[in-house]
Structure formats: structure tokens, C-alpha cells
Amino acid sequence: MGIFSGAKIAVLLLLLSVAGGGYLYVKNLQEDVGRLTKNNVLLETAVNSKDQEINRLNEEIVQVREANSRVTEESRKLNGEVDVLRNKLSEHDLGYLAENKPGLVQRIINKDIENSLKAGIEELTSESIVESK
């Protein structure tokens, strides 16, 4: 019976070592699950913040496109006004007037530029005030 009792002890030790190894393995798996759960929460938070950032950037893109279309429209309008002024000036001999009455031409041009700048500034500031409200 000596051989069989030694075999029984060996089998018992083998079973105990397998059970102990299994216990340690499961304990490590539980720690890994806890760590992965925390990481998953952090990743979800990061994804949500990035989604919010993407939505904010998309809204800003829409605003920039709207501003760009307003600027383009204003540019077309101003270019039309420039064409009207060119046609009007081409009807008059501006060189003759400038040569004979330079003060008059300078005063007219300066006054028109000043009025245009005031109107442009008033329009821009009124749009800024409306947009900020």
C-alpha cells in the first residue's frame, strides 16, 4: 500500500496545486477586469468629449461658411459699385478736372471715401452687436 498511498499523496498535491493556480489565475483575471472597466469608462469619456468637440467644430464651420457667403455677396455688391463709379468717371474727363481743379477733385474723393468708410464701419459694428446678442 506504500506505493498507492504515495500516489494518492502526489495526486492530492497535484490537485491542490492546480486549485491554487486556478485561484491565482481567476484573481488576476478579476483584477484585469476591474482595470479594463476603469479604462473603458475613461475611453467613453474621451470619446464623448471628442464627439462634443467635433459637433462644436461643425457648428463653427457652418458659421464660417455663412460669414464667407456674406463676405462674397458684399464683395460682389462692392465690385458692382466700383463698376458703376468707373463708368461714371469714364464719362467725365477726370484728368482735365484734376489738372485744372485739383482741390475740388481731392475734396470730392476724400469726402466719398470717408462716407463709404463710415457706412462700412456702421454696418459692420451693427452686425457685430446683433450677433453678440
C-alpha positions as CSV (number, residue, x, y, z in Angstrom):
1,M,0.0,0.0,0.0
2,G,3.0,2.2,0.2
3,I,3.1,2.9,-3.5
4,F,-0.6,3.7,-3.7
5,S,-0.5,6.0,-0.7
6,G,2.4,7.9,-2.2
7,A,0.5,8.1,-5.5
8,K,-2.6,9.3,-3.6
9,I,-0.5,12.0,-1.9
10,A,1.0,13.0,-5.3
11,V,-2.4,13.2,-6.9
12,L,-3.7,15.2,-3.9
13,L,-0.7,17.6,-4.1
14,L,-1.3,17.9,-7.8
15,L,-5.0,18.7,-7.3
16,L,-4.2,21.3,-4.6
17,S,-1.5,22.9,-6.8
18,V,-4.0,23.1,-9.8
19,A,-6.7,24.5,-7.5
20,G,-4.2,27.1,-6.1
21,G,-3.0,28.0,-9.6
22,G,-6.6,28.3,-10.8
23,Y,-7.5,30.5,-7.8
24,L,-4.5,32.9,-8.5
25,Y,-5.4,32.9,-12.2
26,V,-9.0,33.9,-11.5
27,K,-7.9,36.5,-9.0
28,N,-5.6,38.0,-11.7
29,L,-8.5,37.9,-14.2
30,Q,-10.7,39.8,-11.8
31,E,-8.1,42.5,-11.3
32,D,-7.7,42.7,-15.1
33,V,-11.5,43.1,-15.5
34,G,-11.5,45.9,-12.9
35,R,-8.7,47.7,-14.6
36,L,-10.3,47.3,-18.0
37,T,-13.6,48.6,-16.7
38,K,-11.9,51.7,-15.4
39,N,-10.1,52.1,-18.8
40,N,-13.4,51.7,-20.6
41,V,-15.0,54.5,-18.6
42,L,-12.1,56.7,-19.4
43,L,-12.3,55.9,-23.1
44,E,-16.0,56.5,-23.2
45,T,-15.4,59.9,-21.5
46,A,-12.8,60.8,-24.0
47,V,-15.0,59.7,-26.9
48,N,-17.9,61.8,-25.6
49,S,-15.6,64.9,-25.3
50,K,-14.3,64.4,-28.8
51,D,-17.8,64.0,-30.1
52,Q,-18.7,67.3,-28.5
53,E,-15.6,68.9,-30.0
54,I,-16.5,67.6,-33.4
55,N,-20.0,68.9,-33.1
56,R,-18.7,72.3,-32.0
57,L,-16.3,72.4,-34.9
58,N,-19.0,71.5,-37.3
59,E,-21.2,74.4,-36.0
60,E,-18.2,76.7,-36.4
61,I,-17.7,75.5,-40.0
62,V,-21.3,76.4,-40.7
63,Q,-20.9,79.8,-39.2
64,V,-17.7,80.4,-41.2
65,R,-19.4,79.3,-44.4
66,E,-22.3,81.7,-43.7
67,A,-19.8,84.5,-43.0
68,N,-17.9,83.6,-46.2
69,S,-21.1,83.8,-48.2
70,R,-22.0,87.2,-46.7
71,V,-18.5,88.5,-47.5
72,T,-18.7,87.1,-51.0
73,E,-22.1,88.8,-51.5
74,E,-20.7,92.0,-50.1
75,S,-17.7,91.8,-52.4
76,R,-20.0,91.3,-55.4
77,K,-22.0,94.3,-54.4
78,L,-18.9,96.5,-53.9
79,N,-17.5,95.4,-57.2
80,G,-20.7,96.4,-58.8
81,E,-20.5,99.8,-57.2
82,V,-16.9,100.1,-58.4
83,D,-18.0,99.3,-61.9
84,V,-20.7,102.0,-61.6
85,L,-18.1,104.5,-60.4
86,R,-15.7,103.6,-63.2
87,N,-18.4,104.1,-65.7
88,K,-19.4,107.4,-64.2
89,L,-15.8,108.6,-64.0
90,S,-15.1,107.5,-67.5
91,E,-18.0,109.8,-68.7
92,H,-16.1,112.7,-67.2
93,D,-12.7,113.8,-68.0
94,L,-11.2,113.4,-64.6
95,G,-7.7,114.1,-65.8
96,Y,-8.8,117.6,-67.0
97,L,-10.6,118.3,-63.8
98,A,-7.7,117.1,-61.7
99,E,-5.3,119.2,-63.6
100,N,-7.4,122.4,-63.5
101,K,-9.1,122.0,-60.2
102,P,-7.1,119.5,-58.1
103,G,-8.5,120.7,-54.7
104,L,-12.1,120.1,-55.9
105,V,-11.4,116.6,-57.1
106,Q,-9.4,115.8,-54.0
107,R,-12.1,117.1,-51.7
108,I,-14.8,115.1,-53.5
109,I,-12.8,111.9,-53.5
110,N,-11.8,112.2,-49.8
111,K,-15.4,113.0,-48.8
112,D,-16.8,110.0,-50.7
113,I,-14.1,107.7,-49.2
114,E,-14.9,109.0,-45.7
115,N,-18.6,108.4,-46.2
116,S,-18.0,104.9,-47.6
117,L,-15.8,104.0,-44.6
118,K,-18.3,105.4,-42.1
119,A,-21.1,103.4,-43.7
120,G,-19.0,100.2,-43.8
121,I,-17.9,100.6,-40.2
122,E,-21.5,101.3,-39.1
123,E,-22.7,98.2,-41.0
124,L,-20.0,96.0,-39.5
125,T,-20.5,97.2,-36.0
126,S,-24.3,96.9,-36.2
127,E,-23.8,93.3,-37.4
128,S,-21.4,92.5,-34.6
129,I,-23.7,94.0,-32.0
130,V,-26.6,91.9,-33.3
131,E,-24.5,88.7,-33.5
132,S,-23.2,89.2,-30.0
133,K,-26.7,89.4,-28.5
